[in-house]
């Protein structure tokens, strides 16, 4: 009985991690590409995905903050990233696929540091080329 209870508790403890991870098509639309340029405001290195945020100027001069999903921290590190590869204040051009819910969120497919022209690996799971 005790073993069954422990097994059940262990199984339930894994549910939040499983729910936090998702497939590309569950959240993003591969038919809605977007290219945006702006200033990095935050970079969050955490599982299951690294996220970064960029202030993008709208046509009227106001700023909109966009969130971009990257691959997992482990995959980015194995492909040359460090936590300092992209820093707050960097200006970046991002090719991405918009979120299905219409919010200012997207899955980054290409990130270019405009100061150097260096393109960073994103690990996008879109399965498409922009």
N, C-alpha and C positions, 0 to 999 in steps of 0.2 A: 504494500500500500504506500509506504513511504517513497519507494522508487518511482511509482506512478505519479505521485504528487510532485516530486522533484523534476521529473521529465516534463510534466505539464507546465510547471513554472518556467523551466528553461525555454520551452517552446514559445511561451507568451512573451518572454523577454526579447526574443528576436523579431517580433512583429514590427515594432517601430522602425528598426533598421531596414527591414524589407519594404515597408511602406514609403520610406524616405527616398528610395531609389526607384527609378521609373524608366520606361523606354522612351526614346526620342519622340516617337509618334504619339505618345500619351499626352505630351505637353506642348510640343512644337509642331509647326506646320512647314514641311519642306517645300510647299508651293508658295510660301510668303517670304522670299529672301529680302534682306534689308542691308544696306551699307551705311554706316554711321561713323562720324569722326567726332571725337570729343576728348575731354580731360578726365583721367582716371581719378575717382574720388575715394575708392575703397577696394581692397583686394582681400578676400576671405579664403584662406587655405584651410579647408575642412572637408571631411568625408560626408557624403559620397562624391561631391563635386566641388571644385574650386569655382567661386563666383567672383566677378569683378564688376564694378559699377563706374559708369562714365556719364558726365554731364555733357549733353549734346545741345547745341543751340538750335532753337526752332526758327522758322522764317521770320517770326515777329520779334526775335532777339531774346526771348525768354529761354530759360534752360530747362531741359527735361532730363531726369536721371534715369538711365537705363541699366538694367542688370543683365549680365551675360554669364551663361553657364559654360564651364570648361570640363575637361575630363577630371578624373580623380587626382588627388595630390600625388599619389604613387606613380601613376602613368605619366604625369607631367614631369616629375623628377627624373624618371627613366629616359625621357626624351629631351633632356637638356635644360629644363626650367629649374630655377631656384626661386625662393620666395622674393628675391630682389629683381627678378627678370622684368617685372612690370611694377612700377611704383606709383603711389599717389602723386599726381602732378604731371605724369607722362601724358602726352597726347598720342592717341591711338586711332587707327582706322580699323573698324571691325566689320567683317562680312559675316552675316548671321542669318538665322531663321527665326522668325517671330513666334511668340507664344500664341497658342490657340485662343487663350482667354482675352486677347487684345491689350493686355497690360504691357508696359515698357520692359519686357523681358524677352530674351532671345538666347538661342544656343549658338555660341560663337563657332564659326567654321574657319575663319582666318583673322588673325590679329597682327597688325603691322605697327611697329613703333615709328611714328612719323619723323622723329629726330634723326634716326639712324637708317630707316628703311628696312630694319630687320623684321622678318616675319617669324612669329612664334607658333609652335605646334599647339593645337587646341584639343586634339583628341575627339573631335566631334563625332557623334554616333549617327549622324544624319544619313550616311550612305550615299550622299549626292555631292556633286561638285557644283560650286556656284558659277 
